[in-house]
Each structure stands twice: as structure tokens, then as C-alpha cells.
Amino acid sequence: MSTRGADAATLTEAIAAGLARDGGLFLPPRPLPRPTGRPVSRSVADVARWVLAPFCADEPLGRELDAICAESFDCDAPTRWLADDLGLLELFHGPTAAFKDFGARFLAACLARIAGPATRTVLVATSGDTGAAVAAAFHGRAGFRVVVLYPDGLVSPRQAQQLGSFGGNVATYRVAGSFDDCQRLVKSAFADAGLRARAGLTSANSISLGRLLPQIAYWAKAALDAEAQGRAPVTFVVPTGNLGNAFACLMAREMGLPIARVVLATNCNHTLTELLATGRYEPRASIATLANAMDVGAPSNAERLLAWWPDVRATSAFLSAHSTHDEDIEVAIRNAHAEHGVVICPHTACGYDAALAARGRRERGPLVIAATAHPAKFESIVQRCIGRAVEPPPALEVMLARPSSSLPLASDAGSLARAIAAGLPGGADRA
Ligand SMILES: *Cc1c(COP(=O)(O)O)cnc(C)c1O
């Protein structure tokens, strides 16, 4: 079903389509199906099979679920305990060193198994990490092109390098505008029925159910890991921008996994903090911060949250939010390093700050902060805080050694339509 109630697509159709025909976002109906028994093991792939199987019953994709999970969940997501009641869920062991690898790779594995037009164009707006994860997931896949839009000057140097490092079937554009402008451009392209059909447009943003569902897997794994250690139920602290990752965590909770509460950690783009406090959703322009992948003023998954809880204040028993300013992001990076010897990225730092604030309020029981990206992706900020360089993990190092290039793009729908058309077979060659 869709958040606006007028599209009854199956799961396979919803993953293929990205956005619902009524303009809403796809959302499985509640109550969510509950997995039965226990997973075969607590590897991410086995937990993913177990937790996602109930969504895939009677679906063509269900028969492929084993293979899809084996392909997309072959990296670990360990929880590292900094103290008895404070953990860090490391979600950055994938090829582009951010949690979005999980969702992007699952989506790619699904789309590759769903019949579609001869050429499909995956159009993606990125605030820094999505674009690389999606590009990596589709890079070299026959029948797919990827068009990545990122806000020029608003991603870290290593993120920019990574975004432009793919080549082949990936075209990277740096847009003269903000992330919200990039998202608006993507929406305009999808609203253009002719372009949509000609290019076989498909979405890979966090609004896509094919990215949202797989994110349930590592929340489930982390909750079960904590339970096996006698630490359940845990409260997850989730660095949040578009609310995709945190919504998946809420879905895991709705499925009955041992999750006490969810804390949204935002930077000073505080639309969600305000929403939870006042019940009013007031999207606005985004502000550039040190945690750039969370620079979102109009989080698209707020529509999913409001579809499930129209009076969102009714969630206060299990959902809260905390916003962190840039100065406190730096303080959190320094403190995490000084107190626990751990190096965290600026997004994870928002989580660290929110966890301390939650502890200061009333939060009892174990807190697990999602470490959403590897700190080496944000080298200049992190180095400034801890006084030394951070080594990139091997996969990131390989990517950073490649040549990198992106093309400039004006922030208007016509320019994007021309750029997309130019890359189609028979279209004008890109310079
Ligand atoms: C995308 C991203 C986030 C925010 O995730 P959402 O699903 O958009 O809320 C947080 N941290 C990092 C490192 C990211 O790349």
C-alpha cells in the first residue's frame, strides 16, 4: 500500500516502481508480519533472510530471497561495546564505508531480478553517501545506468572524490544548489512521464521500499546480538537525515524485535525534533553542517511516520529526538576519542551527543548508537578534532586511488532532462 492509500502494489511492484502511482511512498500495511522461529545464525545475511521472508511470502522475489541476501549482506555489522550500557553499531563495513551500502546493494540485487525495460536509469540525489553506495551497487550491471546528483561544495572532499570515481555506467553531476534542490530535481524528472518512460527511470533514494526493508536486517541482528548477551531490550540512537534508517529501526520494533526505544539524532536541521515536540511538520530549507549527509530540511520519510502515527506525539513512549549543533559535534568527536578511544564520524557524533542527552534525561538500559559512516570519509573534520589522520579502510582506499570526474549541472528540471537524455543509447554523447 501507499502512504496516500491509493496504490495497492505488491512488494515486487513497489520495489520496481520506487514511488507509488498516487505520489505517496510505499509502506507495508500494519500490523507488520512477524518472523517465526529464530534465524539460522546471527550473521547479517541469515538474520536478513529470517526477518524479510514474511514480507516476501507469495512474491516472485521470495524465491530469490536467499540469493539476494547472500549477495547484498556479505559484510558484517558488529556492535562494539564502549561500556556495559553503551554500544556502537558499526554499519560502515561495506564497499563505500557507510550504512547505505546495505540498502543500495539489496535494491540492486532485487532490481536485477525484476524484469524491466532494456535500459533502466537509476536517478539518485545524494547528500554525500547515498550516491556512492548506489553507484557502487549498480556499477557494471548490464541494463542499468546511474545518474548521481550531489550539491556542489557541500560534500566532503573524499565523498566528492568517491562520487566521481566510478565511470562506466555511472554519470556524476555536481549541482549548483543544495541537497533539497537535488531532491526536487529528481522529483521533477519522475513527474515528467515522457522522460520517465524513455529513460526507464527508477529511484534509489531512501524513499524506495527496496532500500528501506533491508535496513531492518541489521537492526534485527543488533537487537538479537544484544539479547544473546543479556543486554536486551536496547535503545537505538540513530543519526537521522531523511529518516530512512530510523524508520527501518521503528519497523524492526513493530515486528516484535527486542528494541526498547528509538532516539533520532539530528544535526541543527531540526525539522524532526520539532515535529516530535509540537506534532507539526514544517519542512524548510536545509542548513549546511559538519554532518552533511544529514543536511535535510524536508525529510521525505516523515510522510511514512505520519502515515502510521498521524498524531506523532502519541509515539513519545518509544520515540524521541535530539538536535546537535556543529560545535557539539566537534566536542562529541573529541570526547568519544578521549573517553572511549574510539574515532567517530560527524554523523555518529550527533548520535553520541544524543545518547548522552538521553542518558541525562531518563533513559535507562543499554544504548546503542549507529555508527553510520567510517570517520575516514570526513578526514578534515575528524583530524581537526582528534589531532591525527584517520586511515581509510581498504575498500575506500581503492576507490580513492581511482581518477575522479563529475560534470556541472544547473539546478533546473530542463538541464537534468537534457543530461539524462544525452546519456541514453542514441542520445547525444556526453562530453
Ligand atoms: C544518509 C546518512 C545518514 C542519515 O540517514 P537517513 O536514512 O537519511 O536518516 C546518517 N549518517 C550518514 C553517514 C549517512 O550517510
The ligand as an SDF file (V2000), in Angstrom:
LIG
                    3D

 15 15  0  0  0  0  0  0  0  0999 V2000
   22.4080    9.0760    4.9550 C   0  0  0  0  0  0  0  0  0  0  0  0
   23.1650    9.1910    6.2030 C   0  0  0  0  0  0  0  0  0  0  0  0
   22.5250    9.4490    7.4190 C   0  0  0  0  0  0  0  0  0  0  0  0
   21.0420    9.7050    7.5060 C   0  0  0  0  0  0  0  0  0  0  0  0
   20.2800    8.5870    7.1910 O   0  0  0  0  0  0  0  0  0  0  0  0
   18.7290    8.7350    6.8060 P   0  0  0  0  0  0  0  0  0  0  0  0
   18.2870    7.3830    6.4570 O   0  0  0  0  0  0  0  0  0  0  0  0
   18.6730    9.6920    5.6540 O   0  0  0  0  0  0  0  0  0  0  0  0
   18.0620    9.2980    8.0000 O   0  0  0  0  0  0  0  0  0  0  0  0
   23.2850    9.4590    8.5640 C   0  0  0  0  0  0  0  0  0  0  0  0
   24.6200    9.2740    8.5270 N   0  0  0  0  0  0  0  0  0  0  0  0
   25.2700    9.0200    7.3800 C   0  0  0  0  0  0  0  0  0  0  0  0
   26.7340    8.8260    7.4090 C   0  0  0  0  0  0  0  0  0  0  0  0
   24.5620    8.9690    6.1700 C   0  0  0  0  0  0  0  0  0  0  0  0
   25.2210    8.7320    5.0430 O   0  0  0  0  0  0  0  0  0  0  0  0
  1  2  1  0
  2  3  1  0
  2 14  2  0
  3  4  1  0
  3 10  2  0
  4  5  1  0
  5  6  1  0
  6  7  2  0
  6  8  1  0
  6  9  1  0
 10 11  1  0
 11 12  2  0
 12 13  1  0
 12 14  1  0
 14 15  1  0
M  END
$$$$
